[in-house]
Amino acid sequence: MTTKMEFGKRYIVTKASKDRTFQVGDHIHVEEDGSVVCREALGWIIPSEAQEAIEGMEVQEITPKGLTKAENG
């Protein structure tokens, strides 16, 4: 199962990815080109590697009103 994330929204990781690329508490967002940017890592994963890097990960959307559970794809 992968987590569906959308461009223009910010998320916090609530379950680490299978390969541990993303850890619980990481703040991430998706760029328009499909790259996944991580604030804590001060870097990003390129689109061709993103699907593998987010496998097994769960996130919550960060909204002005707080956290909202993201849809799973």
N, CA, C and O atoms as CSV, one atom per row, in Angstrom:
chain,resi,resn,atom,element,x,y,z
A,1,MET,N,N,0.856,-1.175,0.000
A,1,MET,CA,C,0.000,0.000,0.000
A,1,MET,C,C,0.903,1.238,0.000
A,1,MET,O,O,1.883,1.302,0.742
A,2,THR,N,N,0.565,2.204,-0.828
A,2,THR,CA,C,1.298,3.457,-0.839
A,2,THR,C,C,0.375,4.572,-0.383
A,2,THR,O,O,-0.848,4.456,-0.463
A,3,THR,N,N,0.962,5.629,0.087
A,3,THR,CA,C,0.187,6.761,0.540
A,3,THR,C,C,0.045,7.752,-0.595
A,3,THR,O,O,1.040,8.146,-1.204
A,4,LYS,N,N,-1.171,8.158,-0.885
A,4,LYS,CA,C,-1.412,9.151,-1.931
A,4,LYS,C,C,-1.179,10.535,-1.343
A,4,LYS,O,O,-1.833,10.939,-0.381
A,5,MET,N,N,-0.238,11.250,-1.939
A,5,MET,CA,C,0.038,12.615,-1.512
A,5,MET,C,C,-0.148,13.531,-2.713
A,5,MET,O,O,0.016,13.106,-3.857
A,6,GLU,N,N,-0.491,14.789,-2.450
A,6,GLU,CA,C,-0.769,15.738,-3.501
A,6,GLU,C,C,0.197,16.916,-3.456
A,6,GLU,O,O,0.643,17.344,-2.392
A,7,PHE,N,N,0.504,17.424,-4.650
A,7,PHE,CA,C,1.317,18.636,-4.773
A,7,PHE,C,C,0.606,19.785,-4.055
A,7,PHE,O,O,-0.616,19.912,-4.130
A,8,GLY,N,N,1.370,20.607,-3.370
A,8,GLY,CA,C,0.813,21.781,-2.696
A,8,GLY,C,C,0.355,21.537,-1.273
A,8,GLY,O,O,-0.079,22.467,-0.592
A,9,LYS,N,N,0.447,20.294,-0.816
A,9,LYS,CA,C,0.055,19.978,0.557
A,9,LYS,C,C,1.286,19.530,1.323
A,9,LYS,O,O,2.233,18.999,0.744
A,10,ARG,N,N,1.264,19.750,2.629
A,10,ARG,CA,C,2.367,19.366,3.508
A,10,ARG,C,C,1.914,18.216,4.395
A,10,ARG,O,O,0.751,18.132,4.791
A,11,TYR,N,N,2.867,17.327,4.699
A,11,TYR,CA,C,2.547,16.124,5.461
A,11,TYR,C,C,3.597,15.870,6.541
A,11,TYR,O,O,4.727,16.352,6.464
A,12,ILE,N,N,3.185,15.093,7.556
A,12,ILE,CA,C,4.115,14.594,8.562
A,12,ILE,C,C,4.036,13.067,8.528
A,12,ILE,O,O,2.944,12.503,8.455
A,13,VAL,N,N,5.169,12.410,8.579
A,13,VAL,CA,C,5.233,10.948,8.513
A,13,VAL,C,C,4.822,10.376,9.871
A,13,VAL,O,O,5.373,10.746,10.908
A,14,THR,N,N,3.837,9.459,9.843
A,14,THR,CA,C,3.363,8.824,11.074
A,14,THR,C,C,3.783,7.356,11.158
A,14,THR,O,O,3.706,6.747,12.224
A,15,LYS,N,N,4.227,6.789,10.032
A,15,LYS,CA,C,4.780,5.429,9.993
A,15,LYS,C,C,5.931,5.465,8.994
A,15,LYS,O,O,5.754,5.901,7.856
A,16,ALA,N,N,7.104,5.012,9.414
A,16,ALA,CA,C,8.298,5.063,8.567
A,16,ALA,C,C,8.113,4.241,7.295
A,16,ALA,O,O,7.353,3.272,7.269
A,17,SER,N,N,8.818,4.644,6.247
A,17,SER,CA,C,8.786,3.880,4.998
A,17,SER,C,C,9.535,2.564,5.194
A,17,SER,O,O,10.372,2.428,6.085
A,18,LYS,N,N,9.210,1.609,4.340
A,18,LYS,CA,C,9.774,0.255,4.453
A,18,LYS,C,C,11.302,0.268,4.478
A,18,LYS,O,O,11.920,-0.445,5.269
A,19,ASP,N,N,11.911,1.084,3.609
A,19,ASP,CA,C,13.381,1.112,3.552
A,19,ASP,C,C,13.983,2.163,4.491
A,19,ASP,O,O,15.192,2.395,4.483
A,20,ARG,N,N,13.126,2.792,5.298
A,20,ARG,CA,C,13.522,3.772,6.327
A,20,ARG,C,C,14.069,5.078,5.729
A,20,ARG,O,O,14.739,5.843,6.423
A,21,THR,N,N,13.785,5.331,4.446
A,21,THR,CA,C,14.166,6.613,3.854
A,21,THR,C,C,13.492,7.745,4.614
A,21,THR,O,O,14.113,8.767,4.909
A,22,PHE,N,N,12.209,7.553,4.929
A,22,PHE,CA,C,11.446,8.540,5.684
A,22,PHE,C,C,11.122,7.984,7.056
A,22,PHE,O,O,10.694,6.837,7.186
A,23,GLN,N,N,11.329,8.804,8.082
A,23,GLN,CA,C,11.156,8.395,9.474
A,23,GLN,C,C,9.948,9.094,10.092
A,23,GLN,O,O,9.516,10.143,9.616
A,24,VAL,N,N,9.413,8.505,11.152
A,24,VAL,CA,C,8.308,9.126,11.880
A,24,VAL,C,C,8.739,10.530,12.314
A,24,VAL,O,O,9.820,10.715,12.873
A,25,GLY,N,N,7.889,11.498,12.052
A,25,GLY,CA,C,8.160,12.881,12.427
A,25,GLY,C,C,8.730,13.725,11.303
A,25,GLY,O,O,8.793,14.948,11.425
A,26,ASP,N,N,9.151,13.096,10.201
A,26,ASP,CA,C,9.656,13.866,9.064
A,26,ASP,C,C,8.538,14.721,8.464
A,26,ASP,O,O,7.398,14.270,8.356
A,27,HIS,N,N,8.862,15.933,8.082
A,27,HIS,CA,C,7.948,16.845,7.398
A,27,HIS,C,C,8.271,16.780,5.910
A,27,HIS,O,O,9.394,17.072,5.500
A,28,ILE,N,N,7.282,16.396,5.103
A,28,ILE,CA,C,7.537,16.198,3.683
A,28,ILE,C,C,6.476,16.893,2.838
A,28,ILE,O,O,5.396,17.238,3.318
A,29,HIS,N,N,6.813,17.088,1.575
A,29,HIS,CA,C,5.846,17.546,0.586
A,29,HIS,C,C,6.288,17.072,-0.788
A,29,HIS,O,O,7.452,16.736,-1.004
A,30,VAL,N,N,5.332,17.051,-1.713
A,30,VAL,CA,C,5.592,16.599,-3.077
A,30,VAL,C,C,5.710,17.825,-3.977
A,30,VAL,O,O,4.858,18.714,-3.955
A,31,GLU,N,N,6.775,17.856,-4.763
A,31,GLU,CA,C,6.967,18.928,-5.746
A,31,GLU,C,C,6.132,18.631,-6.990
A,31,GLU,O,O,5.654,17.512,-7.174
A,32,GLU,N,N,5.965,19.621,-7.823
A,32,GLU,CA,C,5.170,19.481,-9.038
A,32,GLU,C,C,5.700,18.374,-9.961
A,32,GLU,O,O,4.923,17.736,-10.672
A,33,ASP,N,N,7.012,18.150,-9.950
A,33,ASP,CA,C,7.608,17.117,-10.811
A,33,ASP,C,C,7.554,15.720,-10.200
A,33,ASP,O,O,7.998,14.759,-10.827
A,34,GLY,N,N,7.013,15.591,-8.974
A,34,GLY,CA,C,6.907,14.299,-8.307
A,34,GLY,C,C,8.004,14.009,-7.302
A,34,GLY,O,O,7.968,12.972,-6.641
A,35,SER,N,N,8.981,14.899,-7.168
A,35,SER,CA,C,10.021,14.742,-6.145
A,35,SER,C,C,9.382,14.848,-4.767
A,35,SER,O,O,8.414,15.586,-4.582
A,36,VAL,N,N,9.920,14.116,-3.809
A,36,VAL,CA,C,9.436,14.193,-2.426
A,36,VAL,C,C,10.530,14.867,-1.603
A,36,VAL,O,O,11.646,14.357,-1.494
A,37,VAL,N,N,10.195,16.011,-1.031
A,37,VAL,CA,C,11.142,16.825,-0.276
A,37,VAL,C,C,10.956,16.573,1.217
A,37,VAL,O,O,9.829,16.518,1.709
A,38,CYS,N,N,12.073,16.419,1.935
A,38,CYS,CA,C,12.047,16.192,3.379
A,38,CYS,C,C,12.804,17.314,4.076
A,38,CYS,O,O,13.997,17.510,3.844
A,39,ARG,N,N,12.101,18.043,4.930
A,39,ARG,CA,C,12.707,19.158,5.651
A,39,ARG,C,C,13.844,18.699,6.557
A,39,ARG,O,O,14.898,19.335,6.593
A,40,GLU,N,N,13.647,17.614,7.281
A,40,GLU,CA,C,14.665,17.158,8.236
A,40,GLU,C,C,15.937,16.680,7.542
A,40,GLU,O,O,17.035,16.859,8.068
A,41,ALA,N,N,15.796,16.075,6.369
A,41,ALA,CA,C,16.965,15.571,5.641
A,41,ALA,C,C,17.641,16.659,4.811
A,41,ALA,O,O,18.734,16.459,4.282
A,42,LEU,N,N,16.982,17.807,4.704
A,42,LEU,CA,C,17.494,18.910,3.877
A,42,LEU,C,C,17.761,18.427,2.452
A,42,LEU,O,O,18.769,18.777,1.839
A,43,GLY,N,N,16.831,17.613,1.940
A,43,GLY,CA,C,17.003,17.080,0.599
A,43,GLY,C,C,15.711,16.531,0.045
A,43,GLY,O,O,14.632,16.768,0.588
A,44,TRP,N,N,15.835,15.789,-1.052
A,44,TRP,CA,C,14.674,15.266,-1.730
A,44,TRP,C,C,15.000,13.944,-2.406
A,44,TRP,O,O,16.163,13.585,-2.585
A,45,ILE,N,N,13.941,13.229,-2.777
A,45,ILE,CA,C,14.028,11.990,-3.535
A,45,ILE,C,C,13.485,12.297,-4.924
A,45,ILE,O,O,12.405,12.873,-5.059
A,46,ILE,N,N,14.234,11.914,-5.961
A,46,ILE,CA,C,13.801,12.201,-7.324
A,46,ILE,C,C,12.596,11.335,-7.691
A,46,ILE,O,O,12.401,10.261,-7.123
A,47,PRO,N,N,11.783,11.814,-8.653
A,47,PRO,CA,C,10.547,11.097,-8.994
A,47,PRO,C,C,10.742,9.617,-9.328
A,47,PRO,O,O,9.913,8.795,-8.936
A,48,SER,N,N,11.799,9.258,-10.031
A,48,SER,CA,C,11.998,7.861,-10.418
A,48,SER,C,C,12.295,6.949,-9.227
A,48,SER,O,O,12.185,5.729,-9.350
A,49,GLU,N,N,12.663,7.507,-8.094
A,49,GLU,CA,C,12.958,6.724,-6.894
A,49,GLU,C,C,11.917,6.912,-5.790
A,49,GLU,O,O,11.981,6.250,-4.755
A,50,ALA,N,N,10.965,7.810,-6.011
A,50,ALA,CA,C,10.006,8.170,-4.964
A,50,ALA,C,C,9.094,7.018,-4.560
A,50,ALA,O,O,8.856,6.812,-3.370
A,51,GLN,N,N,8.579,6.263,-5.530
A,51,GLN,CA,C,7.632,5.190,-5.202
A,51,GLN,C,C,8.257,4.166,-4.258
A,51,GLN,O,O,7.622,3.748,-3.290
A,52,GLU,N,N,9.480,3.766,-4.529
A,52,GLU,CA,C,10.171,2.812,-3.656
A,52,GLU,C,C,10.444,3.432,-2.286
A,52,GLU,O,O,10.325,2.752,-1.267
A,53,ALA,N,N,10.809,4.712,-2.253
A,53,ALA,CA,C,11.171,5.384,-1.002
A,53,ALA,C,C,9.984,5.592,-0.066
A,53,ALA,O,O,10.165,5.654,1.150
A,54,ILE,N,N,8.753,5.702,-0.620
A,54,ILE,CA,C,7.581,5.923,0.235
A,54,ILE,C,C,6.822,4.639,0.550
A,54,ILE,O,O,5.837,4.674,1.287
A,55,GLU,N,N,7.263,3.506,0.006
A,55,GLU,CA,C,6.565,2.243,0.225
A,55,GLU,C,C,6.402,1.953,1.713
A,55,GLU,O,O,7.367,1.993,2.477
A,56,GLY,N,N,5.172,1.663,2.108
A,56,GLY,CA,C,4.863,1.334,3.498
A,56,GLY,C,C,4.684,2.533,4.414
A,56,GLY,O,O,4.292,2.377,5.571
A,57,MET,N,N,4.964,3.713,3.916
A,57,MET,CA,C,4.896,4.929,4.723
A,57,MET,C,C,3.443,5.368,4.919
A,57,MET,O,O,2.604,5.178,4.038
A,58,GLU,N,N,3.160,5.947,6.063
A,58,GLU,CA,C,1.866,6.571,6.321
A,58,GLU,C,C,2.121,8.003,6.743
A,58,GLU,O,O,3.095,8.303,7.434
A,59,VAL,N,N,1.221,8.891,6.313
A,59,VAL,CA,C,1.375,10.312,6.609
A,59,VAL,C,C,0.048,10.913,7.056
A,59,VAL,O,O,-1.020,10.335,6.857
A,60,GLN,N,N,0.147,12.074,7.658
A,60,GLN,CA,C,-1.023,12.900,7.942
A,60,GLN,C,C,-0.778,14.249,7.298
A,60,GLN,O,O,0.332,14.779,7.350
A,61,GLU,N,N,-1.817,14.806,6.689
A,61,GLU,CA,C,-1.709,16.126,6.095
A,61,GLU,C,C,-1.669,17.179,7.192
A,61,GLU,O,O,-2.402,17.091,8.177
A,62,ILE,N,N,-0.822,18.160,7.019
A,62,ILE,CA,C,-0.753,19.288,7.943
A,62,ILE,C,C,-1.583,20.410,7.341
A,62,ILE,O,O,-1.278,20.895,6.251
A,63,THR,N,N,-2.621,20.822,8.039
A,63,THR,CA,C,-3.495,21.894,7.571
A,63,THR,C,C,-3.450,23.037,8.575
A,63,THR,O,O,-2.938,22.865,9.681
A,64,PRO,N,N,-3.980,24.207,8.204
A,64,PRO,CA,C,-4.023,25.314,9.171
A,64,PRO,C,C,-4.791,24.958,10.447
A,64,PRO,O,O,-4.575,25.566,11.495
A,65,LYS,N,N,-5.686,23.974,10.355
A,65,LYS,CA,C,-6.479,23.562,11.521
A,65,LYS,C,C,-5.868,22.386,12.264
A,65,LYS,O,O,-6.438,21.916,13.249
A,66,GLY,N,N,-4.723,21.904,11.811
A,66,GLY,CA,C,-4.071,20.773,12.472
A,66,GLY,C,C,-3.810,19.653,11.512
A,66,GLY,O,O,-3.636,19.889,10.317
A,67,LEU,N,N,-3.779,18.436,12.007
A,67,LEU,CA,C,-3.461,17.271,11.184
A,67,LEU,C,C,-4.730,16.584,10.684
A,67,LEU,O,O,-5.719,16.478,11.409
A,68,THR,N,N,-4.687,16.123,9.445
A,68,THR,CA,C,-5.771,15.375,8.840
A,68,THR,C,C,-5.196,14.119,8.230
A,68,THR,O,O,-4.173,14.193,7.550
A,69,LYS,N,N,-5.806,12.972,8.443
A,69,LYS,CA,C,-5.284,11.726,7.893
A,69,LYS,C,C,-5.366,11.744,6.373
A,69,LYS,O,O,-6.414,12.064,5.812
A,70,ALA,N,N,-4.270,11.405,5.703
A,70,ALA,CA,C,-4.227,11.364,4.242
A,70,ALA,C,C,-4.898,10.084,3.743
A,70,ALA,O,O,-4.948,9.075,4.447
A,71,GLU,N,N,-5.414,10.148,2.505
A,71,GLU,CA,C,-6.004,8.983,1.883
A,71,GLU,C,C,-4.910,8.037,1.453
A,71,GLU,O,O,-3.830,8.463,1.045
A,72,ASN,N,N,-5.191,6.750,1.546
A,72,ASN,CA,C,-4.236,5.744,1.069
A,72,ASN,C,C,-4.646,5.318,-0.328
A,72,ASN,O,O,-5.832,5.169,-0.619
A,73,GLY,N,N,-3.653,5.121,-1.196
A,73,GLY,CA,C,-3.935,4.736,-2.576
A,73,GLY,C,C,-3.725,3.271,-2.802
A,73,GLY,O,O,-3.920,2.784,-3.915
